[in-house]
């Protein structure tokens, strides 16, 4: 899983999606033994223009 995250962060710029409300996202969390999140975590992935290889 760490490899997948590393490849995504290396090859893409990640930003919050348009209209994402971080306050509503954080207030939707319920911590009861397991973390329950009701609001979606919306992000956009944009390919980086230049990659070093």
Backbone as CSV, one residue per row, in Angstrom:
resi,resn,N_x,N_y,N_z,CA_x,CA_y,CA_z,C_x,C_y,C_z
1,UNK,0.821,-1.194,0.000,0.000,0.000,0.000,0.867,1.260,0.000
2,UNK,1.966,1.224,0.740,2.843,2.398,0.768,3.424,2.675,-0.612
3,UNK,3.698,1.618,-1.381,4.227,1.799,-2.731,3.202,2.492,-3.624
4,UNK,1.947,2.109,-3.513,0.887,2.730,-4.321,0.773,4.213,-3.993
5,UNK,0.771,4.556,-2.715,0.689,5.960,-2.302,1.907,6.727,-2.795
6,UNK,3.090,6.139,-2.696,4.312,6.807,-3.154,4.276,7.064,-4.655
7,UNK,3.807,6.104,-5.435,3.722,6.284,-6.891,2.710,7.373,-7.237
8,UNK,1.559,7.372,-6.565,0.554,8.411,-6.825,1.092,9.800,-6.508
9,UNK,1.748,9.948,-5.366,2.259,11.265,-4.981,3.437,11.700,-5.836
10,UNK,4.167,10.750,-6.402,5.297,11.078,-7.268,4.829,11.529,-8.649
11,UNK,3.766,10.911,-9.155,3.334,11.162,-10.528,2.179,12.151,-10.676
12,UNK,1.508,12.494,-9.583,0.331,13.355,-9.669,0.390,14.465,-8.626
13,UNK,-0.186,15.613,-8.983,-0.448,16.673,-8.018,-1.840,16.404,-7.451
14,UNK,-1.954,16.394,-6.137,-3.226,16.100,-5.479,-3.743,17.385,-4.836
15,UNK,-5.016,17.698,-5.091,-5.629,18.900,-4.525,-7.067,18.583,-4.140
16,UNK,-7.613,19.375,-3.220,-9.018,19.212,-2.874,-9.871,19.524,-4.096
17,UNK,-10.939,18.767,-4.278,-11.850,18.996,-5.394,-12.618,20.289,-5.173
18,UNK,-13.082,20.868,-6.265,-13.857,22.104,-6.182,-15.138,21.844,-5.399
19,UNK,-15.415,22.696,-4.436,-16.610,22.545,-3.626,-16.422,21.693,-2.381
20,UNK,-15.221,21.165,-2.161,-14.967,20.352,-0.966,-15.022,21.239,0.267
21,UNK,-15.756,20.805,1.281,-15.908,21.565,2.525,-15.185,20.823,3.646
22,UNK,-13.973,21.268,4.015,-13.211,20.545,5.041,-13.870,20.573,6.418
23,UNK,-14.616,21.624,6.737,-15.285,21.704,8.039,-16.397,20.655,8.122
24,UNK,-17.197,20.540,7.067,-18.262,19.531,7.050,-17.675,18.129,7.062
25,UNK,-16.566,17.932,6.347,-15.921,16.618,6.334,-15.465,16.226,7.733
26,UNK,-14.790,17.137,8.424,-14.280,16.817,9.755,-15.403,16.656,10.777
27,UNK,-16.469,17.431,10.640,-17.570,17.315,11.602,-18.399,16.050,11.378
28,UNK,-18.233,15.377,10.232,-18.989,14.151,9.962,-18.343,12.916,10.577
29,UNK,-17.186,13.083,11.205,-16.493,11.937,11.804,-17.202,11.485,13.070
30,UNK,-17.341,10.189,13.236,-17.845,9.599,14.466,-16.815,8.579,14.934
31,UNK,-16.263,8.791,16.114,-15.249,7.886,16.646,-15.891,6.984,17.691
32,UNK,-16.312,5.809,17.267,-16.917,4.837,18.173,-16.290,3.484,17.855
33,UNK,-15.184,3.184,18.491,-14.377,1.984,18.294,-13.704,2.006,16.927
34,UNK,-14.462,2.171,15.874,-13.915,2.365,14.530,-14.313,3.760,14.071
35,UNK,-13.489,4.374,13.247,-13.783,5.723,12.764,-14.783,5.636,11.616
36,UNK,-15.926,6.264,11.784,-16.960,6.309,10.755,-16.978,7.705,10.161
37,UNK,-16.785,7.796,8.843,-16.784,9.082,8.146,-17.933,9.065,7.149
38,UNK,-18.854,10.019,7.274,-20.041,10.039,6.426,-19.888,10.916,5.187
39,UNK,-19.071,11.946,5.240,-18.874,12.834,4.091,-17.757,12.277,3.203
40,UNK,-17.861,12.413,1.878,-16.784,11.946,0.999,-15.561,12.858,1.083
41,UNK,-14.397,12.278,0.888,-13.135,13.026,0.851,-12.786,13.212,-0.618
42,UNK,-13.153,14.361,-1.162,-13.038,14.597,-2.598,-11.714,15.273,-2.930
43,UNK,-10.927,14.614,-3.779,-9.663,15.174,-4.248,-9.575,14.980,-5.754
44,UNK,-8.710,15.759,-6.375,-8.456,15.598,-7.802,-6.992,15.245,-8.008
45,UNK,-6.743,14.390,-8.980,-5.389,14.005,-9.346,-5.079,14.598,-10.712
46,UNK,-4.029,15.410,-10.788,-3.601,16.024,-12.036,-2.199,15.519,-12.351
47,UNK,-1.991,14.941,-13.539,-0.643,14.460,-13.866,0.367,15.601,-13.799
48,UNK,1.522,15.313,-13.230,2.574,16.324,-13.167,3.113,16.553,-14.572
49,UNK,3.447,17.804,-14.872,3.869,18.151,-16.225,5.226,17.562,-16.578
50,UNK,6.125,17.485,-15.616,7.443,16.906,-15.907,7.830,15.960,-14.789
51,UNK,8.300,14.800,-15.188,8.747,13.806,-14.219,10.213,13.520,-14.470
52,UNK,10.950,13.376,-13.403,12.357,13.019,-13.515,12.479,11.509,-13.595
53,UNK,13.195,11.043,-14.585,13.419,9.597,-14.722,14.839,9.351,-15.089
